[in-house]
Amino acid sequence: MNIYINEEKIDTTLNGETQLSQVIDQMTQWIENNGKYLLHFTVDGKEVSSSEIQDLEVSTTERLDFFIGEELDMIENSLVELDSYVDKVGNTLVGRDSLTEQESNDLKEGMPWIESMIFATKNILHLNLSLIRPMGNGKNVEEIIISLKEGSSQLDSMQSIEAFLENLRDLKLFLMDLSGRLALVRLSDVELKEIISGFLDRFESVKKDFMLVNENFQSGKDHLANEILTDAISDLNSVISAIVTIQQRYANVVWSDISIEGKTFSEISLQLNQTLGSVAQAMEKNDIVLAGDILEYELPDLLEAFYPFLKEVIQKV
C-alpha cells in the first residue's frame, strides 16, 4: 500500500498493522505530533465513512491519501462544513411544528460542535463575541449560541421553531462575516494596506452611507436601509479586521502606546462595536427614531475619531 501526504508519496514501513483503521490512527497521531491538522483522507481515491473504515484491510488497499494543513486550513474547512450544516438544519425546520425524536437528538448533538467551532475561530482571530451583533434580532454571538442551545431542546411548536430559525439566521450571518475575516488573515501586508487605504479613500462615502440608512428609514424604505447598513458594517468590519491582523503580525510595535486625543485604537473600535450594537437593539425594538439618531449623530463622530488610526497603521507598516 502506498501512502501519500498532499499528493506526495512518503517512504514508510508498516509495523504489522493489518486493518486500515490502525494505519489511519497512527498517521493521524504522527500528523498531530508534527503540529499539523488532518483535513481529510481518501482510500483509493474515494472518501469513506468511519464505519466503512473498520471493515477495510491494508492488503486490499492500494493507495491511502492524507490531506493536511495548518490550523487556519483546518478552521476554514470546518467553517465550510459548519455553514453547510446550518443550511441543512434550516431547510429541515422551515414550515415544521415539531421534530421526530431522531431529528431532535441529532440537533442536540450538533450544538456542542457548533459552539466548539465558533470558539476555536474566536481564539485564532482574537474576537470578542459579546461585542459582535449580526444584523437580525440584536443579540450578540454569545447570546445567539446560548439561545440555540436552549432552543434545541424544546422545538415542539411552530412558534419555538421559528424563534430557533431566527437565531440560526443570525448565526448564518456571523459565519459569512467569519469567512471574510479568515480570508483577511491569508492576505499579504501589501493587500491589507490596500484595504485600509481603500477605506481611507472612501471615508466620506462610508459616512454618507450610514447617513443614508437613516434617510431611508425615515422615508419608509426599510429594506433598502437594511441593505445599506449591512454593507456599510461589513466594510467597517473588514478594515478593523485588517488592522487587527497587521497588529498581530507586527508585535514589535507597541500599538497600545498609540493614542490620539486620549483614545487608543482598542477603545475606539470597542465604542464602534457598542454603538452598532445599540443600533441593532433599537431596530429589534422597532425604534427607528433611536436607531436613526445614533447613526446620524453618534456614529459620525466615532468614525472621525477612527480615521487618524488608519493613517497611523499605514505609516507604521
C-alpha positions in Angstrom: 0.0 0.0 0.0 1.3 3.5 -0.9 0.7 6.4 1.4 0.6 10.0 0.2 0.5 13.3 2.0 -0.7 16.2 0.0 -0.2 14.3 -3.2 3.5 13.4 -2.3 4.4 9.8 -1.7 6.1 9.2 1.6 8.6 6.4 2.5 7.1 4.5 5.4 7.1 0.9 6.7 4.1 -0.6 8.4 4.7 -2.2 11.8 2.4 -5.2 11.4 -0.9 -3.3 11.0 -3.4 -5.3 9.1 -6.5 -3.1 9.5 -6.7 0.2 7.6 -8.1 1.9 10.7 -4.9 1.2 12.6 -2.8 2.9 9.9 -5.1 5.9 9.9 -4.9 6.2 13.7 -1.1 6.0 13.5 -0.8 8.6 10.7 -3.3 11.0 12.5 -1.2 10.8 15.6 2.0 11.5 13.6 0.4 14.5 11.8 -0.7 16.0 15.1 2.7 15.4 16.7 4.2 17.5 13.9 1.9 20.4 14.6 -0.3 19.9 11.6 -4.0 19.1 11.1 -5.7 16.3 9.2 -8.2 17.9 6.8 -9.4 14.7 5.2 -8.2 11.5 3.7 -9.2 9.2 0.8 -8.9 5.4 0.3 -8.1 4.5 -3.3 -9.3 8.0 -4.4 -12.6 7.8 -2.5 -13.8 9.3 0.7 -15.1 6.7 3.2 -17.1 6.9 6.4 -15.8 5.9 9.8 -18.0 2.7 9.8 -16.6 1.7 6.4 -13.0 2.1 7.5 -13.5 -0.6 10.2 -14.1 -3.2 7.5 -11.2 -2.3 5.3 -7.9 -4.2 5.4 -4.4 -3.0 4.4 -4.0 -5.9 2.0 -7.0 -4.7 -0.1 -5.9 -1.1 -0.3 -3.6 0.3 -3.0 -3.4 3.9 -2.0 -4.1 6.0 1.1 -4.1 9.8 0.7 -3.9 12.2 3.6 -4.5 15.9 3.1 -3.1 18.0 5.9 -2.7 21.7 6.7 -2.1 24.4 9.2 -4.5 25.4 12.0 -6.1 28.0 9.7 -6.7 25.4 7.0 -8.5 23.2 9.5 -10.7 26.1 10.7 -11.6 27.2 7.2 -12.6 23.6 6.2 -14.6 23.2 9.4 -16.4 26.5 8.8 -17.4 25.4 5.3 -18.8 22.2 6.9 -20.5 24.2 9.7 -22.1 26.6 7.1 -23.4 23.6 5.2 -24.8 22.1 8.4 -26.6 25.3 9.4 -28.2 25.4 5.9 -29.3 21.7 6.3 -30.8 22.4 9.7 -32.6 25.4 8.5 -34.1 23.6 5.5 -35.2 20.8 7.7 -37.0 23.1 10.2 -38.7 25.5 7.8 -42.5 25.1 8.0 -42.4 22.4 10.7 -44.2 22.5 14.0 -42.3 19.6 15.6 -39.4 17.2 15.1 -39.0 13.5 15.2 -37.1 12.1 18.2 -34.2 11.2 16.0 -34.1 14.7 14.5 -34.2 16.2 18.0 -31.4 14.1 19.2 -29.2 14.8 16.2 -29.8 18.6 16.7 -28.8 18.4 20.4 -25.6 16.6 19.5 -24.8 19.2 16.9 -25.0 22.1 19.2 -21.7 21.4 21.1 -19.9 21.1 17.8 -21.2 24.4 16.6 -20.1 26.0 19.8 -16.6 24.5 19.8 -16.0 25.5 16.2 -17.0 29.1 16.8 -14.9 29.4 19.9 -11.9 27.9 18.2 -12.2 30.5 15.4 -12.7 33.2 18.1 -9.3 32.3 19.6 -7.5 32.4 16.3 -8.9 35.7 15.3 -8.9 37.2 18.8 -12.6 38.1 18.6 -14.8 39.3 21.4 -18.1 37.5 20.7 -20.0 39.6 23.2 -19.4 42.7 21.0 -20.3 41.2 17.7 -24.0 41.6 16.8 -25.0 40.2 13.4 -27.9 42.1 11.8 -31.1 40.5 13.0 -32.6 40.3 16.4 -29.9 42.3 18.1 -28.3 39.5 20.1 -24.5 39.2 20.3 -22.9 36.0 19.1 -22.6 34.6 22.7 -26.3 35.2 23.2 -27.1 33.6 19.9 -25.2 30.4 20.8 -26.9 30.2 24.2 -30.3 30.7 22.6 -29.7 28.0 20.1 -28.5 25.5 22.8 -31.6 26.2 24.9 -34.0 26.3 22.0 -32.7 23.0 20.5 -34.3 21.1 23.4 -37.8 22.4 23.1 -38.7 22.6 19.4 -42.3 21.4 19.9 -44.3 24.1 18.2 -44.2 26.3 15.2 -43.5 29.3 17.4 -40.5 27.8 19.1 -39.1 26.5 15.8 -39.5 30.0 14.2 -37.6 31.5 17.2 -34.9 28.9 16.7 -34.7 29.7 13.0 -34.3 33.4 13.8 -31.2 32.7 15.8 -30.0 30.3 13.2 -30.3 33.1 10.5 -28.2 35.4 12.8 -25.6 32.6 13.1 -25.5 32.3 9.3 -24.8 36.0 9.0 -22.0 35.6 11.5 -20.5 32.7 9.6 -20.4 34.8 6.5 -18.6 37.5 8.4 -16.1 35.0 9.8 -15.3 33.7 6.3 -14.4 37.3 5.4 -12.3 37.8 8.4 -10.4 34.5 7.8 -9.7 35.5 4.2 -8.0 38.6 5.5 -5.6 36.6 7.6 -4.2 35.0 4.4 -3.6 38.3 2.7 -0.1 39.8 2.4 0.8 43.0 4.2 0.5 44.9 0.9 -3.0 43.7 0.4 -4.0 44.5 3.9 -2.6 48.0 3.5 -4.7 48.3 0.3 -7.8 47.5 2.2 -7.0 50.2 4.8 -6.0 52.7 2.1 -9.2 52.0 0.1 -11.3 52.7 3.2 -9.5 56.0 3.7 -10.2 56.9 0.1 -13.9 56.0 0.6 -14.2 57.5 4.0 -16.6 60.3 3.2 -18.7 57.9 1.2 -18.8 55.4 4.1 -20.0 58.2 6.4 -22.6 59.2 3.9 -23.8 55.5 3.6 -24.6 55.5 7.3 -26.5 58.7 7.0 -28.4 57.3 4.0 -29.6 54.5 6.3 -31.4 57.0 8.5 -32.8 58.8 5.5 -34.2 55.6 4.0 -35.7 54.5 7.4 -37.5 57.9 7.7 -38.9 57.6 4.1 -40.2 54.0 4.8 -37.6 52.2 2.7 -36.7 49.8 5.4 -35.4 47.1 3.1 -33.0 49.4 1.3 -31.9 50.9 4.7 -31.1 47.4 6.0 -29.1 46.6 2.8 -27.1 49.8 3.0 -26.4 49.3 6.7 -25.3 45.6 6.3 -22.9 46.6 3.5 -21.5 49.6 5.5 -21.0 47.5 8.6 -19.3 44.8 6.6 -17.0 47.4 5.1 -16.1 48.7 8.6 -15.6 45.2 10.0 -13.2 44.4 7.1 -10.9 47.4 7.8 -11.0 46.7 11.6 -10.0 43.1 10.9 -7.2 44.2 8.6 -5.8 46.5 11.3 -6.0 43.7 13.9 -4.3 41.3 11.6 -1.5 43.8 11.0 -1.1 44.4 14.7 -0.7 40.7 15.3 2.0 40.4 12.6 3.9 43.5 13.8 4.1 42.6 17.5 7.3 44.6 17.8 5.2 47.8 17.5 3.7 48.8 20.8 0.3 49.5 19.4 -1.3 50.2 22.8 1.0 53.3 23.1 -0.6 54.9 20.1 -3.1 57.3 21.4 -5.0 60.1 19.6 -6.8 62.7 21.6 -6.6 60.4 24.7 -8.1 57.4 22.9 -6.5 54.2 21.8 -7.5 52.1 18.8 -8.9 49.4 21.1 -11.1 51.9 22.8 -12.4 53.4 19.6 -13.1 50.0 18.0 -14.9 49.0 21.2 -17.0 52.1 21.0 -17.8 51.5 17.4 -18.9 47.9 18.1 -21.0 49.1 21.1 -22.6 51.8 19.0 -23.5 49.4 16.2 -24.8 47.1 18.8 -27.1 49.8 20.1 -28.4 50.4 16.6 -29.2 46.6 16.3 -31.0 46.7 19.7 -33.0 49.8 18.6 -34.0 48.0 15.4 -35.0 44.9 17.4 -37.5 47.1 19.3 -38.6 48.7 16.0 -37.4 52.0 17.4 -36.3 53.5 14.1 -36.1 57.0 15.6 -33.4 55.9 18.1 -31.5 53.9 15.5 -31.6 56.9 13.1 -30.4 59.3 15.8 -27.4 57.0 16.7 -26.5 56.7 13.0 -26.8 60.4 12.3 -25.4 62.0 15.5 -23.2 59.5 17.3 -21.6 57.3 14.7 -20.1 60.1 12.5 -18.0 61.4 15.5 -16.7 57.9 16.2 -15.8 57.4 12.6 -13.9 60.7 12.6 -12.0 59.5 15.7 -11.3 56.2 13.9 -9.8 57.9 10.8 -6.4 59.0 12.3 -5.7 55.5 13.5 -6.0 54.2 9.9 -3.3 56.6 8.9 -1.1 55.7 11.8 -1.2 52.0 10.8 -0.3 52.8 7.2 2.7 54.7 8.4 3.9 52.1 10.9 3.9 49.2 8.4 
